């Protein structure tokens, strides 16, 4: 029989950073019941494998699942390999492009390895929802459809908006909340975790469990983490796009430690406290003390970066990443393994802004031209000032930025 902390102590841990807790009284009662009986709660979190890499945004949810695990409850990592084929319409104003089975399978292969950088693999139940959804008979499928009404589905904000504006809602999109909800039935989930955008789907699971004769699950939602380019507005609110690979504002769990460190040092001085709140293992009191006593933002961000790199790589990697960052970005040193970009030319050379864009030092030639005009580009240690300059045949060490230096070796043939 598992020995549990008192319910109040457990709640202090698992409600930290939580946004929605609609069954708060029930959760307290169920935790008390669990402590008395020694029977852990079955806590589920699901991920559709739509991309092969997880990032810190995914880590918010996984960290919350790990907290339940450390408190003695059963963690269920659900890989939505079936629902990923349907496509989650949450937050979509139009039809989400559907993935192929090969795309889903390729992404699913990487998920458990990355998730176990946070979860304890030996204490995690890993399931794939193709186990039951893929085995459903046509009769069982119709029975599932009969458990919910169209009007209930139209209560979803994204569906309601599209319906009111006369834009199409495809029938398979209606299926997604039902399929995700049935996952809770198949797993007899006691509690499901999700992002704030998933509340409708989580409550659907509770509703369906009741209709299948089960005790309805409780639900908790965690914030959707903003990306590394987020800011704090005048009202003190963190604003910005959510972290995603497509937006280029992410920190991947499998990224090289030095790259992770560099990205986290670029987070806004005020936004970093949100990252601490949602991802750090430090207590709230420890974070409050750090915020009150440490006034150097770079030191604060360095502490967070080292904690994350230690979690996802090792303490040694964290120390090396910090040392590399200080050596390169706090001085005039050139990093090891600078990427090389080769250009063939029949003319006088390669236009410098074009070389910057091709070498991925800037996003476009126009940005490269502006950076040269602003004095933010060096070629072989000398500041470039002419946006019309070309690099003739030869090899050059090009650097952009001052505080956040980026380097490339450009070879013109």
C-alpha positions as CSV (number, residue, x, y, z in Angstrom):
1,X,0.0,0.0,0.0
2,X,1.4,3.4,-1.0
3,X,2.0,6.0,1.7
4,X,0.8,9.4,0.6
5,X,1.3,12.9,1.9
6,X,-1.8,14.6,3.4
7,X,-4.1,15.9,0.7
8,X,-3.4,19.6,1.6
9,X,0.4,19.0,1.0
10,X,-0.3,17.3,-2.3
11,X,-2.6,20.1,-3.4
12,X,0.1,22.6,-2.7
13,X,2.3,20.9,-5.2
14,X,-0.1,19.9,-8.0
15,X,-2.1,23.1,-8.1
16,X,1.0,25.3,-8.6
17,X,0.7,27.0,-12.0
18,X,-2.7,25.4,-12.7
19,X,-5.2,27.5,-14.5
20,X,-8.5,25.4,-14.5
21,X,-9.4,23.3,-11.5
22,X,-13.2,23.0,-11.9
23,X,-13.5,20.0,-9.5
24,X,-11.4,21.5,-6.7
25,X,-13.5,20.1,-3.9
26,X,-13.7,16.7,-5.5
27,X,-10.0,16.7,-6.1
28,X,-9.3,17.3,-2.4
29,X,-11.8,14.6,-1.5
30,X,-10.3,12.1,-3.9
31,X,-6.8,12.8,-2.7
32,X,-7.9,12.2,0.9
33,X,-9.6,9.0,-0.2
34,X,-6.5,7.9,-2.0
35,X,-4.3,8.5,1.1
36,X,-6.7,6.5,3.3
37,X,-7.0,3.5,0.9
38,X,-3.4,3.6,-0.4
39,X,-4.7,3.4,-3.9
40,X,-3.1,5.9,-6.3
41,X,-5.0,8.0,-8.8
42,X,-4.6,7.2,-12.4
43,X,-3.4,10.4,-14.0
44,X,-3.4,10.8,-17.7
45,X,-1.7,13.2,-20.1
46,X,-1.9,12.8,-23.9
47,X,0.2,14.0,-26.8
48,X,-0.6,13.7,-30.4
49,X,2.7,13.0,-32.3
50,X,2.4,15.6,-34.9
51,X,6.1,16.6,-34.9
52,X,9.1,14.6,-33.9
53,X,10.5,17.0,-31.3
54,X,9.2,18.0,-27.9
55,X,10.1,21.5,-26.4
56,X,9.8,23.3,-23.1
57,X,6.1,24.0,-23.9
58,X,5.4,20.3,-23.8
59,X,7.6,20.1,-20.7
60,X,5.1,22.2,-18.7
61,X,2.5,19.4,-19.0
62,X,5.0,16.6,-18.5
63,X,6.4,18.3,-15.4
64,X,2.9,18.4,-13.9
65,X,2.5,14.7,-14.6
66,X,5.8,14.0,-13.0
67,X,4.7,15.9,-9.9
68,X,1.8,13.4,-9.5
69,X,4.2,10.6,-10.1
70,X,6.5,11.8,-7.3
71,X,3.5,12.0,-5.0
72,X,2.9,8.3,-5.6
73,X,0.2,8.4,-8.2
74,X,0.1,6.4,-11.5
75,X,1.3,8.4,-14.5
76,X,-0.2,7.5,-17.9
77,X,1.6,8.8,-20.9
78,X,-0.8,8.5,-23.8
79,X,0.5,8.8,-27.3
80,X,-2.3,9.7,-29.6
81,X,-1.2,7.9,-32.7
82,X,-4.8,7.4,-33.8
83,X,-6.2,10.8,-32.9
84,X,-3.2,12.5,-34.7
85,X,-4.5,11.0,-37.9
86,X,-7.8,12.8,-37.3
87,X,-6.2,16.1,-36.4
88,X,-7.1,18.2,-33.3
89,X,-9.3,21.1,-34.4
90,X,-8.8,23.0,-31.1
91,X,-8.2,26.7,-31.8
92,X,-8.4,26.2,-35.5
93,X,-10.4,28.6,-37.6
94,X,-10.1,26.3,-40.6
95,X,-9.5,22.7,-41.4
96,X,-6.2,21.5,-40.0
97,X,-4.0,19.6,-42.6
98,X,-4.2,15.9,-41.9
99,X,-1.1,13.8,-41.4
100,X,-0.2,10.5,-43.0
101,X,0.3,7.3,-41.0
102,X,4.0,7.4,-41.8
103,X,4.4,11.0,-40.5
104,X,2.6,10.1,-37.3
105,X,4.6,6.9,-36.8
106,X,7.9,8.7,-37.3
107,X,7.0,11.3,-34.7
108,X,5.7,8.8,-32.2
109,X,9.0,6.9,-32.2
110,X,10.7,9.8,-30.6
111,X,8.1,10.8,-28.0
112,X,8.8,8.3,-25.2
113,X,12.5,8.8,-25.3
114,X,12.1,12.6,-24.9
115,X,9.3,12.3,-22.3
116,X,11.4,10.1,-20.1
117,X,13.9,13.0,-19.7
118,X,11.1,14.2,-17.3
119,X,9.1,11.2,-16.3
120,X,10.3,8.1,-14.5
121,X,10.1,5.4,-17.1
122,X,9.8,2.6,-14.6
123,X,6.8,4.2,-13.1
124,X,5.0,5.3,-16.3
125,X,2.3,3.5,-18.1
126,X,2.8,4.2,-21.8
127,X,-0.2,3.6,-24.1
128,X,-1.1,4.3,-27.7
129,X,-4.7,5.0,-28.4
130,X,-4.7,3.0,-31.6
131,X,-4.9,0.0,-29.3
132,X,-8.7,0.7,-28.7
133,X,-9.7,3.3,-31.3
134,X,-8.2,1.3,-34.1
135,X,-9.9,-1.9,-32.9
136,X,-13.4,-0.3,-32.7
137,X,-16.2,-2.1,-34.6
138,X,-18.6,0.0,-36.6
139,X,-21.3,-0.8,-34.0
140,X,-19.1,0.5,-31.2
141,X,-18.2,3.6,-33.2
142,X,-21.9,4.4,-33.7
143,X,-22.5,3.8,-30.0
144,X,-19.8,6.4,-29.2
145,X,-21.4,8.9,-31.6
146,X,-24.8,8.3,-29.9
147,X,-23.3,9.5,-26.6
148,X,-23.2,13.2,-27.6
149,X,-25.2,15.8,-29.5
150,X,-24.3,18.2,-32.3
151,X,-25.5,21.1,-30.1
152,X,-23.0,20.1,-27.4
153,X,-20.2,20.1,-29.9
154,X,-21.2,23.5,-31.1
155,X,-20.6,24.9,-27.6
156,X,-16.9,24.8,-28.5
157,X,-15.7,28.3,-29.3
158,X,-13.8,27.4,-32.5
159,X,-16.7,25.4,-33.8
160,X,-19.3,28.0,-32.8
161,X,-17.3,30.7,-34.5
162,X,-16.9,28.8,-37.7
163,X,-20.6,27.8,-37.7
164,X,-21.8,31.4,-37.2
165,X,-19.5,32.7,-40.0
166,X,-20.7,30.0,-42.4
167,X,-17.3,28.3,-42.6
168,X,-17.3,24.5,-42.9
169,X,-16.9,22.2,-40.0
170,X,-15.9,18.7,-41.3
171,X,-17.5,15.7,-39.7
172,X,-14.2,14.1,-38.7
173,X,-13.4,17.2,-36.7
174,X,-16.5,16.6,-34.6
175,X,-15.1,13.2,-33.9
176,X,-11.9,14.4,-32.2
177,X,-13.3,15.4,-28.8
178,X,-15.2,12.1,-28.7
179,X,-12.2,10.1,-29.5
180,X,-10.0,11.9,-27.0
181,X,-12.8,11.5,-24.4
182,X,-13.1,7.8,-25.1
183,X,-9.4,7.5,-24.3
184,X,-10.3,8.3,-20.7
185,X,-12.9,5.5,-20.8
186,X,-10.4,3.0,-22.1
187,X,-7.9,3.9,-19.5
188,X,-10.3,4.4,-16.6
189,X,-8.6,7.7,-15.9
190,X,-9.1,9.4,-12.5
191,X,-7.7,12.7,-13.6
192,X,-6.6,14.2,-16.9
193,X,-4.1,17.0,-17.5
194,X,-4.0,19.3,-20.5
195,X,-3.4,22.8,-21.7
196,X,-5.9,25.5,-21.3
197,X,-7.0,25.1,-24.9
198,X,-8.0,21.5,-24.1
199,X,-10.6,22.1,-21.4
200,X,-13.6,21.2,-23.6
201,X,-11.9,17.9,-24.6
202,X,-11.0,17.0,-21.1
203,X,-14.5,17.6,-19.8
204,X,-15.8,15.4,-22.7
205,X,-13.8,12.6,-21.2
206,X,-15.5,13.1,-17.9
207,X,-18.9,13.2,-19.5
208,X,-18.3,10.0,-21.6
209,X,-17.0,8.1,-18.6
210,X,-20.3,8.7,-16.8
211,X,-22.3,7.5,-19.9
212,X,-20.2,4.3,-19.9
213,X,-20.8,3.7,-16.2
214,X,-17.5,4.9,-14.9
215,X,-16.7,7.4,-12.2
216,X,-16.0,10.7,-14.0
217,X,-12.4,11.9,-14.2
218,X,-11.3,15.2,-12.7
219,X,-9.4,17.7,-14.9
220,X,-6.6,20.2,-14.5
221,X,-5.2,22.6,-17.1
222,X,-1.8,24.2,-17.2
223,X,-0.9,27.4,-19.1
224,X,0.3,27.3,-22.7
225,X,3.9,28.5,-22.5
226,X,4.8,31.5,-24.5
227,X,7.9,31.4,-26.7
228,X,11.3,32.8,-26.1
229,X,10.3,36.0,-27.9
230,X,7.4,36.8,-25.5
231,X,7.3,40.2,-23.6
232,X,5.5,41.6,-20.6
233,X,2.9,44.3,-21.4
234,X,2.2,47.5,-19.3
235,X,-0.3,45.6,-17.2
236,X,2.3,43.0,-16.2
237,X,0.9,40.2,-18.5
238,X,3.1,37.9,-20.5
239,X,2.1,38.3,-24.2
240,X,3.4,36.6,-27.3
241,X,2.9,33.6,-29.5
242,X,2.9,30.2,-27.9
243,X,6.2,28.2,-28.1
244,X,6.4,26.3,-31.3
245,X,8.9,25.0,-33.8
246,X,7.1,26.7,-36.7
247,X,7.3,30.1,-34.9
248,X,11.1,29.6,-34.3
249,X,10.6,30.6,-30.6
250,X,11.2,27.2,-29.0
251,X,13.8,25.4,-26.9
252,X,13.8,21.8,-27.9
253,X,14.4,19.0,-25.3
254,X,16.9,17.4,-27.6
255,X,18.8,20.5,-28.6
256,X,22.5,20.8,-27.9
257,X,23.2,22.2,-24.4
258,X,25.0,25.2,-25.8
259,X,22.1,26.1,-28.0
260,X,19.6,25.6,-25.2
261,X,21.7,27.9,-23.0
262,X,21.9,30.6,-25.7
263,X,18.2,30.5,-26.3
264,X,17.2,30.7,-22.7
265,X,19.6,33.7,-22.1
266,X,17.6,35.5,-24.8
267,X,14.3,35.3,-22.8
268,X,12.9,38.6,-21.7
269,X,14.1,39.6,-18.2
270,X,10.6,39.6,-16.8
271,X,9.2,36.6,-18.8
272,X,11.9,34.4,-17.2
273,X,9.9,34.3,-14.0
274,X,7.0,32.7,-15.7
275,X,9.4,30.0,-17.0
276,X,10.6,29.5,-13.4
277,X,7.0,29.2,-12.1
278,X,6.0,26.6,-14.7
279,X,9.2,24.6,-15.1
280,X,11.6,25.0,-12.2
281,X,11.8,22.5,-9.4
282,X,12.6,25.3,-7.0
283,X,9.9,26.0,-4.5
284,X,7.8,29.1,-4.7
285,X,9.5,30.5,-1.6
286,X,12.9,29.9,-3.2
287,X,11.8,31.6,-6.4
288,X,10.5,34.6,-4.5
289,X,13.7,34.9,-2.6
290,X,15.7,34.7,-5.8
291,X,13.5,37.4,-7.3
292,X,14.0,39.6,-4.3
293,X,17.7,39.2,-3.9
294,X,19.2,38.7,-7.4
295,X,19.0,41.8,-9.5
296,X,21.2,40.7,-12.5
297,X,18.8,39.3,-15.1
298,X,21.6,37.4,-16.9
299,X,22.4,35.6,-13.6
300,X,18.8,34.7,-13.2
301,X,18.5,33.4,-16.7
302,X,21.7,31.5,-16.4
303,X,20.4,29.7,-13.3
304,X,17.3,28.7,-15.1
305,X,19.2,27.6,-18.2
306,X,21.5,25.4,-16.1
307,X,18.6,23.8,-14.3
308,X,16.9,22.9,-17.5
309,X,20.1,21.6,-19.2
310,X,20.8,19.5,-16.1
311,X,17.4,18.0,-16.3
312,X,17.4,17.2,-20.0
313,X,21.2,16.4,-20.4
314,X,23.5,16.5,-17.4
315,X,25.1,18.8,-14.8
316,X,28.4,18.5,-16.6
317,X,26.7,19.6,-19.9
318,X,25.2,22.6,-18.0
319,X,28.5,23.7,-16.7
320,X,30.1,23.4,-20.2
321,X,27.3,25.3,-21.9
322,X,27.6,28.1,-19.4
323,X,31.4,28.2,-19.9
324,X,31.0,28.2,-23.7
325,X,28.4,31.0,-23.6
326,X,30.6,33.2,-21.4
327,X,33.7,32.5,-23.5
328,X,32.0,33.3,-26.8
329,X,29.3,35.8,-26.0
330,X,30.9,37.7,-23.1
331,X,34.2,38.1,-24.8
332,X,35.8,38.2,-28.3
333,X,36.4,34.4,-28.6
334,X,35.3,32.4,-31.6
335,X,33.3,29.3,-30.8
336,X,34.4,25.9,-31.9
337,X,32.8,24.2,-34.9
338,X,31.6,27.4,-36.6
339,X,29.4,26.3,-39.6
340,X,30.8,26.7,-43.0
341,X,28.9,28.0,-46.1
342,X,30.3,27.8,-49.6
343,X,29.4,30.0,-52.5
344,X,30.3,29.6,-56.2
345,X,30.5,32.9,-58.2
346,X,31.4,33.8,-61.7
347,X,31.3,37.5,-60.9
348,X,33.0,39.9,-58.6
349,X,31.8,38.1,-55.5
350,X,28.8,37.5,-53.2
351,X,26.7,40.3,-51.9
352,X,27.3,40.5,-48.2
353,X,23.6,40.7,-47.1
354,X,22.9,37.6,-49.3
355,X,25.8,35.8,-47.7
356,X,24.4,36.6,-44.3
357,X,20.9,35.3,-45.2
358,X,22.2,32.1,-46.8
359,X,24.5,31.4,-43.8
360,X,21.3,31.7,-41.6
361,X,22.7,34.6,-39.7
362,X,19.7,36.7,-40.6
363,X,16.2,35.9,-41.8
364,X,16.4,37.8,-45.1
365,X,18.7,39.9,-47.2
366,X,16.8,43.0,-46.2
367,X,17.5,42.3,-42.6
368,X,21.1,41.7,-43.4
369,X,21.3,45.1,-45.2
370,X,19.8,46.8,-42.2
371,X,22.2,45.1,-39.8
372,X,25.2,46.2,-41.9
373,X,23.9,49.8,-41.9
374,X,23.5,49.6,-38.1
375,X,27.1,48.4,-37.6
376,X,26.1,45.0,-36.4
377,X,28.2,42.9,-38.8
378,X,31.9,42.1,-38.7
379,X,34.0,40.4,-41.4
380,X,37.3,39.0,-40.3
381,X,37.1,41.2,-37.2
382,X,36.5,44.5,-39.0
383,X,33.1,46.2,-38.9
384,X,31.2,46.2,-42.2
385,X,29.5,49.5,-43.0
386,X,28.6,49.3,-46.7
387,X,25.3,47.4,-47.4
388,X,26.4,47.1,-51.0
389,X,29.7,45.4,-50.2
390,X,30.5,42.0,-51.8
391,X,32.8,39.2,-50.6
392,X,35.3,38.3,-53.3
393,X,36.9,34.9,-53.7
394,X,38.4,33.7,-50.4
395,X,37.4,32.6,-46.9
396,X,35.9,34.9,-44.3
397,X,34.8,34.7,-40.7
398,X,31.5,36.6,-40.4
399,X,29.9,37.7,-37.2
400,X,26.6,39.3,-36.5
401,X,25.3,40.8,-33.2
402,X,27.0,42.2,-30.2
403,X,25.7,40.7,-27.0
404,X,24.3,37.6,-28.8
405,X,27.0,36.9,-31.3
406,X,26.5,34.4,-34.1
407,X,29.3,33.3,-36.4
408,X,29.7,31.6,-39.8
409,X,32.7,30.9,-42.1
410,X,31.9,32.0,-45.6
411,X,33.9,30.5,-48.5
412,X,33.6,32.2,-51.9
413,X,35.0,30.2,-54.8
